[in-house]
Amino acid sequence: MASDKFPAVASATTSSLPPVSPAARKRLLRDLLRGVSRSFYLTLRVLPGNLRAPIGLAYLLARAADTIGDTRLLPSEERLKRLLDFRAQVEGPADTDALARIGSRHTENQIPSQELALLSSLAEIFSLLETAGEEDRTLIRSVVVNLTKGMEADLTTFPAEDSGQIAALPDAVALDGYTYQVAGCVGEFWTAITMAHTPGLASWDAARMGEMGVRFGKALQMTNVLRDVPKDLRLGRCYFPQDRLTACGLTPDKLLDSLTGGIARPLLVDGIRIALGHFEAAEEYLLAIPRRHLRLRLAALWPVLIGLATLAELARNSDWLDPNQPSKVSRAWVYGMMTRSLPAAASNGLLRAWIGRLRRRVEQAL
């Protein structure tokens, strides 16, 4: 089992990385994480204490990679090179000078302050990685490498954001592979790291739960893909498969016209049905968490409820292609849901009924 704490002494491969003081560790895994993680920080805080450090560390690394891959201040070719340099550091062993170069290249381009703080802290973050317990370190490296492959696919599949062109994924297989690389692998990681740190999950079938974890991640990513269609199209990215577009008599650029929403609705319905299928696995995953592990249940429950509520908003939104008519749940709804979830989380019956109501709301709107 992986250690709950990072060892105080670095391994031989980390001699070039700076030691991280308890104060610096707290700054990275609390203050910096809160600044760059937005809504995920709520989920992180509800987790059991022994899971916050490894999952928080994985998030910081993934967020750093995302910042490198997404900055529009650099051409996509340069971003790709830097992303691959970053991946090499994740695979290890990391080098202080290389990390400083990665960070300084982006600080020169005036990225937002929180991301600047993140990239300026890479040497300390990698020091935490390379002094983590062996199992944690292996799992974190694996998921971050997978995530960078999804980011690489975005940079190599789609045209530059300012090119005025839009490209689509070729088929459903490519879409499924994409959802694995950017989220399914996270469900896989979440399952493995949770089992490593939770003796009460020893009875879990690791392979089966890992598969359900993958589908859990895919459910959330399909929801994000559908919600973000208007924004992604304007960045040159269409995640609807080209063969389905052709079957509907559409091209990616035609989706820029919000009046096309009715004609393109079969694409939306197909995507929602795919997401709903994955959410079935997410529900079973949630209910497989023993009721006594309330914090783990809440961390799984909240994204399920938010995801299904978002799908309901999408299914009801006749202007789903209009960037000025986003499909999202309100902050008030989220906080109300979190409050109601506290007494419900320990009851399988209440959770099934709640999730069932949200599913029916989606299905009735299709």
Secondary structure, 3 states (H helix, E strand, C coil): CCCCCCCCCCCHHHCCCCCCCHHHHHHHHHHHHHHHHCCHHHHHHHCCHHHHHHHHHHHHHHHHHHHHHHCCCCCHHHHHHHHHHHHHHHHCCCCHHHHHHHHHHHHCCCCCHHHHHHHHCHHHHHHHHHCCCHHHHHHHHHHHHHHHHHHHHHHHHCCCCCCCCCEECCCHHHHHHHHHHHHHHHHHHHHHHHHHHCHHHCCCCHHHHHHHHHHHHHHHHHHHHHHCHHHHHCCCEECCCHHHHHHCCCCHHHHHCHHHHCCCHHHHHHHHHHHHHHHHHHHHHHHHCCCCCHHHHHHHHHHHHHHHHHHHHHHHCCCCCCCCCCCCCCHHHHHHHHHHHHHHCCCHHHHHHHHHHHHHHHHHHC
